[in-house]
Amino acid sequence: MQQDILELNLGGTELLLSSMKCAYLPSSKVLLLADLHLGKANHFRKNALPLPPQAHLRDYDNLQRALQRFCPKSVVFLGDLFHSSYNSAWEETAQLFSSYPDVRWQLVMGNHDILDRAHYLRANIECMDEGSMLDGLGLYHHPPETEEAMRSPHVCGHVHPGFVLSSKSRDRLVLPCFYLKGQQLILPAFGALTGLFRCRKEHDNERMFGISGASLLEL
């Protein structure tokens, strides 16, 4: 049976994984997203790489759909919210956030989050350090590698996990997925203008939840 939500218990914390490429914490009404890379189209166009000027609108639409579905009190971006240094797309982003005054916006700083922090403040976005805690979960952009962090339940992004879907005619399609490795949950990239890293289950403590359209299934 097709479904768009899967329940997952991570270290005693209940998470809802969504085919919208986000995760929701019902106990605290927090929405988790990773790797939007907003402003990427403008960044590429400035460097003479042709992309449609409105390519980012799909990400805005998807974000608003997720907000309408879950009605969160807070949204936590697990890094790489904005892809580059300041460009005009940031003003559209800030305007979108300001249209939801009852939502608390938080950002775990990622490697692409290089804007001056004054821009985040002006958009009412709270900047957080990697390793910040929420409902017993560590929040990261980069998957942590220390033994201590790996033993504790945590959520991260950065990898853009994907899986290969093959047909009998040998057609191959790479689709996004959630990737669980022990106590580590890696979220799919939320942004449309992102690549995918092909993940494979190699150990018994690994699980993958693939996204195909509006459907979510364990692989």
N, C-alpha and C positions, 0 to 999 in steps of 0.2 A: 504494500500500500504506500502510495506517495505521501510524503509529509514535508512541511517546510520548517518544522521545529523539532529538535532533538534535545532531550534532557541529558545532562552530564553532571556527575558529582566529582568535583575536583578537590581532594583533600578535605571533604566535609562541606564544601560550598556548592550549592546548586547553581548551575549555569544552564541557560537555554541557548543552544546554538541555532542560528537562523540561516536560511538560504539567502537572506539579504547580505550575507558576508559580515555578520556582526554577532556578538554574544550579549546576553542580557542577564543581569543579576537581579532576580525578582525580590530577594530579601531587602535590598537597598535601593531598588529601582534605578540601577545604573546600566547604561548602554556602553559597551566596549567596542571600539573600532580601531583598525590599524591601517596605516599606509594609504592615506587618501591621495597624497601627492598632488594636491590642488595647485594650480599655477604652472603645472608642467608644460601644458600646451604653449602658454605664453613664453616660457623659458626657451623651449625649442624654437619657436618662431623668431625670437630675438637672435638665435644662433643660426638662422637661415635654414632651419629644418621645417618644411611646410606641414603644418597641422591646422585643421579648421579652427578659427578663432573662438568658436563656441563649444569646443570639444569637452570642456569641463562641466557643462550644464547637466550632463548625465549624472555626474557625481552629486551635484546639488540635489537633483530630483531623487536620487536613491537615498540620500541622507534624510530628506524630508519624509520620504515614505517610511523609513525606519523610525523616525520620531513619531509619526502618526500611529504606527503599529504598536509601539511599546510605551509611549508617553513617559519617558524617563524623567526623573528628577535631575539626573546628572548624565553627562556624556564624557567619557574618558577616551581620548585619542592616544593610542599606543605608538606614538612617534610618526614622523614624516607626514605631518598634516599638510604643510606647504612645501613644495618641492625645491624652491630656490630662494634667491634673494628677492627683495621687494619688486613686485610688478603690479599692474593694474588689477589682476585677478584677486589680489588680497583685499581690495576694497569691496568687491562683490562678496567675498567670503565673510568679511566683518559685518556687512549688511545682513547677510543671512543669519548669522549668530544673533545679531541684535533683534531680529524679528521673533526670537524665542526668549523673552526676558525672564521666564520662569525656569529656564534650564541652566544648570551650572555646567560650564564648559571647562574641561581640564585637559592638559596636554603633558604626557610623558615625553621628554625631549628626545628626539631621534637625530640621526646623522644629517638629515636634510632640513632640520628645523633651525635655520641659520638667521632668521629674521631678528632684528633688534627686539629685545623683550618688550620695548615700549609699544610695538605694534600688537603684541598679544594682549597686553594690559588694556590697550584702547578697545580691543574687541571683547573684553571681559573674559579672557581665557587665562586660567591659572596654570602656570608652568610647574611641573613636578619633576623630581629627579627619578632616575631609574631605581627600582627597588622599593618605591613607595608601596604601602600596604593598603588593601581594601578588602574587607570581609575575609580576612585570613589569606588573601591571595597577594603575591608580589606582582607588581606591575612593571613591565620592562618594555623597551623597544627591541634592543638586541637580546637574543636568547642568552641568558647567563651561562657561564661555563664552570663556575666554582662548584665544588662538591656540596657546600652548604646550601647554595641557592638551588641546586638541582634536587636536593632532598625535600625542599619545601614547595608546596603548590604555587605555581605562578603562571601568568599569561603574558604573551609577548607577540611581536610582529616581526618586521624586517625581512623575513625569508620569502614571503609571497608564495606559500606552498601550493602545489598543484599536483594533479594525478593524470595519468594517460588513460583515455578511454578509447578502446579499439573495437572495430567492427569485424564481422566475418569477411568483409571485402578488403580488410587490412587498412581501412581508413583509420587515422589516429587523430584524436582531439585532446588537447591539454586543458583541463578545467580546474578551477580553484577548489581548495579543500581546507578543512581544519585538520591540524596534525597534532596528535597527542602522543607524547613520549614520556612515559612515567608520570611525573608530577608537572610536566611542562606542556602547556597548550599554546600552540602557535596559531594565530588567527590568519585567515586569508586576507590578502590586500583588498581594501574596500574600493580603491580608486580604479577607474576603467583603464587609464593609461599606464598600466603596470605590466611587467612581465611575470612569468610564473616559473618557480623552481620545482622541478619534478621530484617528488618525494616517494620513497618506497619503504614499506614496512620491513624491517630487518630483525626486529626482536619481538618477543611475546608481549612486552609492555607498551607496544605502539599500536595506535588506532588511527584510522583516517576516515573523515566524514566528508564525502564529496558533494559538490554543489553542481547541479545540472538544471539550469533554468530556475524554476521556483521549487525544485525538489532537493531534499537533503537526504543522503543515504550513507550508511556505514559501509565502507569498502572491505 
